[in-house]
Amino acid sequence: MQLIDTKESQRYLDIAKSLAEEFAQTAVARDAKGGTPKHERDRLRESNLLKLIIPKEYGGLGESWITVLQITREFAKVDSSIAHVFSYHHLGVVIPHIFGSDEQKQRYYLETIRHNWFWCNALNPLDKRNILTPENNYFRLNGVKSFCSGSHDSDILPITAIHQETGELMILVIPTSRSGVTVNHDWDNMGQRQTDSGSVTFENVLVYPEEILGVRNKPSKPFTTIRACLTQLNLANIYLGIAQGAFEAAKTYTLTNTKPWLTSGVESATKDPYILEHYGTIWTDLQTAKCLVEQAGELLQAAWDEEWSLTAAQRGECALLIATAKVVATRVGLDITNRIFEVMGARATNTKYGFDRYWRNLRTFTLHDPVDYKIRDIGNWALNNELPEPNFYS
């Protein structure tokens, strides 16, 4: 397993915590407004944190996924939209590493460092409206892609498209600013309101051969399926971060604002036996989720370090633990973001506090893919000792 420079990792975490404190000051107002968090994205650009996962040999910081996910969780505690676009940058920047040639991996790592690119996500393999058509010595891209998180104010679009002649699901990478690309302002959901997760339209967009990385639906080696593991554990970390943020917000409110119930027989809400029971349950559940998520992070890093030597069994064990962590983070998070109102009281529903955003954001994000199918995979392992089959979501 890759050795981590603890001092360097801590320094990057401290930078993230400082930024999180800054983002927290405007989080409620920005959540209500929606749209693109342009200032916050620029602060991330300035922070150097966009280079975290890029290896040092290409000019990056050479950090581990453990560090990236921990920083993502810090952002999620105060603003899960920022955590969303920040983490999907890292999921995007490794796409050429996973799916491309050595030359493409080197090119996109180096160019990302040189231009301080901010990657987004336009892969969505379930949306197959994009068609890639050969034309002379290059290609043309036409269609629409939905759920393109972080697309506004991004520099690079990783995309999937159906090859018009072969029917294969191709992976390509193009600049967001290329002629024919239109990022639509159509994200208006109840949660994750500043993630710009709407659609992108492609009209006769020029694509060069070197921008095509490979085929996604015909994996040749276990490492080419690792991105699903990265994505799923990233989600679990954001869910956990939201729950941790909700807990901290509720704790501060209870200590400073919550009044004891008239029949409680106590002078302070902090001595109410039912409120203490709620906090005990919340704390216990959070520790359970945190332990699972962090264990999964260690296994994922070990799998990433194996790279092309990764075996199907190692990949399967990693996916299984990630699925377990995600199920627990989902259940615990949804419970806590609802339960916090029990320990704060009716006044906490005032819109000025924005406490409802924790549940709205988590409820929106946990619908990314059905958790029921994770539980089915876990059950199949528990009963039949069968590891999950790699797919786009496991």
Secondary structure as GFF3:
##gff-version 3
##sequence-region A 1 394
A	DSSP	alpha_helix	6	24	.	.	.	ID=ss1
A	DSSP	alpha_helix	27	33	.	.	.	ID=ss2
A	DSSP	alpha_helix	38	47	.	.	.	ID=ss3
A	DSSP	three_ten_helix	49	51	.	.	.	ID=ss4
A	DSSP	three_ten_helix	56	58	.	.	.	ID=ss5
A	DSSP	alpha_helix	65	78	.	.	.	ID=ss6
A	DSSP	alpha_helix	80	93	.	.	.	ID=ss7
A	DSSP	alpha_helix	95	99	.	.	.	ID=ss8
A	DSSP	alpha_helix	102	115	.	.	.	ID=ss9
A	DSSP	beta_strand	131	135	.	.	.	ID=ss10
A	DSSP	beta_strand	138	145	.	.	.	ID=ss11
A	DSSP	beta_strand	156	163	.	.	.	ID=ss12
A	DSSP	beta_strand	169	175	.	.	.	ID=ss13
A	DSSP	beta_strand	181	183	.	.	.	ID=ss14
A	DSSP	beta_strand	200	207	.	.	.	ID=ss15
A	DSSP	three_ten_helix	209	211	.	.	.	ID=ss16
A	DSSP	beta_strand	212	215	.	.	.	ID=ss17
A	DSSP	three_ten_helix	222	225	.	.	.	ID=ss18
A	DSSP	alpha_helix	226	256	.	.	.	ID=ss19
A	DSSP	three_ten_helix	269	271	.	.	.	ID=ss20
A	DSSP	alpha_helix	273	306	.	.	.	ID=ss21
A	DSSP	three_ten_helix	307	309	.	.	.	ID=ss22
A	DSSP	alpha_helix	312	344	.	.	.	ID=ss23
A	DSSP	three_ten_helix	346	349	.	.	.	ID=ss24
A	DSSP	alpha_helix	356	365	.	.	.	ID=ss25
A	DSSP	alpha_helix	371	384	.	.	.	ID=ss26
###
